[in-house]
Amino acid sequence: MATVKPFLIGAVAGAAAALLLAPQSGEQTRALVTEKAGAVASEAKDFGTGLPGTAQDVLKTVQDKGMGLVGGAAPAAPATADADELREKIEAARQRIAAQVMANAEEGKAAAEETVEAVAAAE
């Protein structure tokens, strides 16, 4: 792949330079590019549909194998049950954390009141 990237960059730069320096008008160049692109697209389509063992056959084979794997997979219900169980655990943890925060706040408040009383008594 490392040797392909510089080649593609050079090809694109060469194509851009050729278009910029073409002796034809812009309209003629656009018509030529459109014609060539249409020809390449037509050839690609013919290649993809006309020959046995082509990309369409490979795609169909992969699709069939994928459907076979999906058909043999376990139903999605256990995943939903696992998700519900996880949500319940998260909610329980949130409640425990909230309770601990409230307990810590009460302890802090009590300690602050004791400190204020001790300072007032020392004066």
HELIX and SHEET records of a PDB file:
HELIX    1   1 VAL A    4  LEU A   20  1                                  17    
HELIX    2   2 GLY A   26  GLY A   50  1                                  25    
HELIX    3   3 ALA A   55  GLY A   71  1                                  17    
HELIX    4   4 ALA A   77  ALA A  122  1                                  46    
END                                                                             
